């Protein structure tokens, strides 16, 4: 597995933050989670970032992530191509998705579309909805620790905007960063859209 150099203090702090947020997420009951998911989706759909994006890159949520299926479906209804990630080892590429797309469970347990894979450069200008474990108001993000989004978007692509997606309880004062970490421009939660500096 490829590793990326980071200061000695960053990795343990990220692990601690992941544990803290995992505990908070476990405390959300199913009814509240559904209400919050709907609120996040509505906030995304009402945003200029979504309205102006020619394409949308989303994801199929894991059980402790914000479910954005409604956003993906709305993109397709509005004639915006929608894409979802496909992870193979350390590489993350994307597959076009429609409500009729075939999906399969990966070896990591995530759902993935089976359509032809494309690189982010082939998608072009788009809004990328990025799940995360922890975010701050500066746009720093802690994911699950695999670095897939950081690698996939390591080189900025013109017209590609990254937006974090999480719950308000996932926002903290400051996220520790390493040189390879990729920032998001905004974070959508059930309460607000945080414009990152």
C-alpha positions as CSV (number, residue, x, y, z in Angstrom):
1,X,0.0,0.0,0.0
2,X,1.3,3.4,-0.9
3,X,1.9,5.7,2.1
4,X,2.2,9.4,2.1
5,X,4.6,11.2,4.4
6,X,2.9,13.3,7.1
7,X,4.2,14.8,10.3
8,X,4.3,12.4,13.2
9,X,1.6,14.3,15.1
10,X,-0.9,14.3,12.3
11,X,-1.7,10.6,12.0
12,X,-2.6,10.0,15.7
13,X,-4.7,13.1,15.8
14,X,-6.6,12.1,12.8
15,X,-7.2,8.6,14.3
16,X,-8.5,10.3,17.5
17,X,-10.8,12.6,15.5
18,X,-12.2,9.6,13.6
19,X,-13.0,7.8,16.9
20,X,-14.6,10.9,18.4
21,X,-16.9,11.4,15.3
22,X,-17.6,7.6,15.0
23,X,-19.0,7.8,18.6
24,X,-21.1,10.8,17.7
25,X,-22.4,9.1,14.6
26,X,-23.4,6.0,16.5
27,X,-25.6,8.1,18.7
28,X,-27.9,9.2,15.8
29,X,-31.1,7.2,15.6
30,X,-32.5,6.1,12.2
31,X,-35.3,8.6,12.1
32,X,-33.0,11.5,12.9
33,X,-30.5,10.3,10.3
34,X,-33.2,10.2,7.6
35,X,-34.4,13.7,8.5
36,X,-30.8,15.0,8.4
37,X,-30.0,13.3,5.1
38,X,-33.1,14.9,3.6
39,X,-32.0,18.3,4.9
40,X,-28.5,17.9,3.6
41,X,-29.8,16.8,0.2
42,X,-32.2,19.8,0.0
43,X,-29.3,22.2,0.9
44,X,-27.2,20.7,-1.9
45,X,-30.0,20.9,-4.4
46,X,-30.8,24.5,-3.5
47,X,-27.2,25.6,-3.9
48,X,-25.7,27.6,-6.8
49,X,-22.8,25.0,-6.7
50,X,-25.3,22.3,-7.7
51,X,-27.4,24.4,-10.1
52,X,-24.3,25.7,-12.0
53,X,-22.4,22.4,-12.2
54,X,-22.6,20.7,-15.6
55,X,-22.0,17.3,-14.0
56,X,-22.2,15.8,-10.5
57,X,-19.8,13.3,-8.9
58,X,-21.4,11.7,-5.8
59,X,-21.1,8.5,-3.9
60,X,-23.1,5.6,-2.6
61,X,-23.2,6.2,1.2
62,X,-22.0,3.8,3.8
63,X,-24.2,3.3,6.8
64,X,-22.6,6.1,8.7
65,X,-22.4,8.6,5.8
66,X,-24.9,11.1,4.6
67,X,-27.1,9.4,2.0
68,X,-27.2,11.6,-1.2
69,X,-29.1,9.2,-3.5
70,X,-31.7,11.9,-3.9
71,X,-29.1,14.3,-5.2
72,X,-27.8,11.8,-7.7
73,X,-31.3,11.1,-8.9
74,X,-32.1,14.8,-9.2
75,X,-28.9,15.4,-11.2
76,X,-30.0,12.8,-13.8
77,X,-33.6,14.3,-13.8
78,X,-32.1,17.6,-14.6
79,X,-29.9,16.2,-17.5
80,X,-26.7,16.5,-15.5
81,X,-24.4,13.5,-16.0
82,X,-23.9,11.8,-12.6
83,X,-20.8,9.8,-11.6
84,X,-19.9,7.6,-8.6
85,X,-16.5,6.4,-7.5
86,X,-15.1,3.0,-8.2
87,X,-12.2,2.0,-6.0
88,X,-9.6,-0.6,-7.2
89,X,-6.8,-0.9,-4.6
90,X,-5.5,2.6,-4.2
91,X,-6.9,3.9,-7.5
92,X,-10.2,5.7,-7.6
93,X,-11.9,6.3,-10.9
94,X,-15.5,7.0,-11.7
95,X,-18.5,5.4,-13.4
96,X,-21.5,7.1,-15.0
97,X,-24.6,6.4,-13.0
98,X,-28.3,6.5,-13.8
99,X,-31.2,5.0,-11.7
100,X,-31.1,2.0,-14.1
101,X,-27.3,1.4,-13.7
102,X,-26.2,-2.0,-12.5
103,X,-24.3,-1.8,-9.2
104,X,-22.3,-4.4,-7.4
105,X,-20.8,-4.7,-3.9
106,X,-17.0,-4.2,-3.9
107,X,-14.5,-6.2,-1.8
108,X,-14.6,-3.3,0.7
109,X,-18.4,-3.6,1.0
110,X,-19.3,-0.5,-0.9
111,X,-21.7,-0.3,-3.8
112,X,-20.1,0.6,-7.1
113,X,-21.6,1.2,-10.6
114,X,-20.5,-1.3,-13.2
115,X,-20.5,1.1,-16.1
116,X,-17.4,2.1,-18.0
117,X,-14.8,3.8,-15.8
118,X,-13.5,7.3,-16.5
119,X,-10.8,9.5,-14.9
120,X,-11.9,12.9,-13.4
121,X,-10.1,14.7,-16.2
122,X,-12.5,12.9,-18.6
123,X,-15.6,14.2,-16.7
124,X,-14.5,17.8,-16.9
125,X,-16.2,20.6,-14.9
126,X,-18.3,19.2,-12.1
127,X,-19.3,19.4,-8.5
128,X,-17.7,16.6,-6.5
129,X,-19.6,15.6,-3.3
130,X,-17.0,14.2,-1.0
131,X,-18.0,12.2,2.1
132,X,-15.8,12.6,5.2
133,X,-15.4,11.8,8.8
134,X,-14.4,15.3,10.0
135,X,-14.3,18.8,8.4
136,X,-13.4,22.3,9.6
137,X,-14.3,25.7,8.3
138,X,-11.0,26.0,6.4
139,X,-12.0,23.2,4.1
140,X,-9.7,20.6,5.7
141,X,-11.1,17.1,5.8
142,X,-10.4,13.8,7.4
143,X,-11.7,10.8,5.4
144,X,-11.5,7.1,6.3
145,X,-7.8,7.0,6.0
146,X,-7.3,5.5,2.5
147,X,-6.4,8.7,0.8
148,X,-8.5,7.9,-2.3
149,X,-10.0,11.4,-2.7
150,X,-6.7,13.0,-2.0
151,X,-5.0,11.0,-4.7
152,X,-7.9,11.3,-7.2
153,X,-7.9,15.1,-6.9
154,X,-4.3,15.7,-6.1
155,X,-3.9,17.9,-9.2
156,X,-6.5,20.5,-9.5
157,X,-8.7,20.2,-12.7
158,X,-10.2,23.3,-14.1
159,X,-13.9,23.6,-13.2
160,X,-13.8,20.8,-10.6
161,X,-15.2,21.9,-7.3
162,X,-15.0,19.8,-4.2
163,X,-17.7,20.0,-1.6
164,X,-17.7,18.1,1.7
165,X,-20.9,16.3,2.8
166,X,-21.5,15.6,6.5
167,X,-23.5,16.3,9.5
168,X,-23.0,19.4,11.7
169,X,-21.6,17.2,14.5
170,X,-18.7,16.3,12.1
171,X,-17.5,19.9,12.0
172,X,-14.6,20.7,14.4
173,X,-12.5,23.7,15.1
174,X,-9.4,22.5,13.3
175,X,-8.4,19.4,11.4
176,X,-4.7,18.4,11.3
177,X,-3.3,18.4,7.8
178,X,-0.5,16.6,5.9
179,X,1.0,17.9,2.6
180,X,-1.1,15.4,0.5
181,X,-4.5,16.4,2.0
182,X,-6.9,18.0,-0.5
183,X,-9.2,20.7,0.8
184,X,-12.9,21.2,0.0
185,X,-14.4,24.5,-1.0
186,X,-17.5,24.1,1.0
187,X,-19.2,21.7,3.4
188,X,-22.9,20.8,3.3
189,X,-24.6,19.8,6.5
190,X,-28.2,19.6,7.6
191,X,-28.0,23.1,9.1
192,X,-25.9,25.1,6.6
193,X,-23.4,25.3,3.8
194,X,-20.0,26.3,5.2
195,X,-18.0,28.3,2.7
196,X,-14.4,27.5,3.4
197,X,-11.6,30.0,3.3
